């Protein structure tokens, strides 16, 4: 049965004489494609906005900007409209599933999608069509989300390139990798939320360069079942959005134990939105010692300092903390763990399809990684346990750690330490939020990272939301 | 005293690479060895730096097994 837009919207009292877009804009300033999930969900729930019209608005936006941004590998236009119509029917019948119902989202093209090609941006998987959904995809569908398509990444998630995806803030500048299409698509208004993956920066880096919000959750918080791997023990999957609140809404849907993924933790999943308005009064924020900040871009350090000032005005206490002494050697251990696991994951592809690898360095790297020994791998994993213990010690006296983010898009990175991979190795959650605009070069997004203790995403979100509300950097839009 | 990895010549490393690849069941051609050598040397340099750390006998790797029951009907078959 088809529900007409008119019938769907008839549920909204007093709004019947206006077209849907006008109704939504009357209630909410700005373009439909730049609504937040929370805003769009409120309109859909009240039946002032139809999932079909929202999806059509997003498809129109995609038609407008995709030729410039190139965020997608596969755009599932027909499937999206079908899912939107199904959502509309359900909501009209009184079966509203929650805040993702009827909301257009995307997933990195590492996520298995039943009946939809899943390439990992490699010719090796050019024709691969999974017969089941990744747990994340299944959970998004169960929440009623509308899948717009599969987003771009560097081949097999390896490296920091955007693989042809362009930064909406400056199309000549990179997006970073590997969740490049997610970050660029969000910044460009091509969907409202996305699921990405992060082995050493791949959610947080592109989020920072494109001026959106990205969470690398605690290891074990979100299932990786049915997601193509770079490294089993270092990979994290997590939500990317335009606001912290939306990020919490997305995490609500995808977090939790999965019997198909033994790495997922049997830790209760709270409603992450409840923590958003806790504020930061009295929380203890640790920052790296001054000498550790050497080499970060001047604009980034300026944004970092300004963020500290904001948090202190909001009532947080800030103190320097000493990072784990094993931080430098952990970087070596990270590379060994990552490549040994990648080599194992790639064994069947190297055996059957080695000649199909693309022009990236993936084949070279995994072939070489396969030559490392079990003893060398285990030595790296021993270092990791020492490092995790030290990191837990650092966090014993703080609630969150604040770090500068990566350098503005395309600028050289001379930072003394990576603000990313240490938290993949320790598994601690890290949230990137927009925090300013670069002056040299002009106009590129700047960000900060808020890191929490294991499974303390609520605290991280509370800090991120408080900062967001105090600064409004997240409301900037690229000049597309 | 054990030989440092960084002291091993490229020619010896290439022979090692071929031998390990054969033992792994996927031999490397001479061309692939040349392509892969820089990456292998980078990894060995990381191994060498890591090996300088004074691990204790009691230090354990950061992984563990956690057996969890799956849903009725068993585990979905992984593809590929």
Interface residues (C-beta under 8 A of the other chain):
Chain A: X112 X125 X128 X130 X131 X132 X225 X233 X257 X259 X260 X262 X266 X326 X329 X332 X333 X335 X336 X339 X347 X348 X349 X350 X351 X361 X364 X365 X367 X368 X369 X370 X371 X372 X376 X378 X379 X380 X381 X382 X383 X384 X385 X386 X388
Chain B: X16 X17 X20 X21 X24 X26 X28 X32 X35 X36 X37 X38 X39 X40 X42 X43 X46 X47 X49 X50 X51 X52 X53 X55 X59 X60 X61 X62 X63 X65 X66 X67 X68 X69 X70 X71 X75 X76 X79 X80
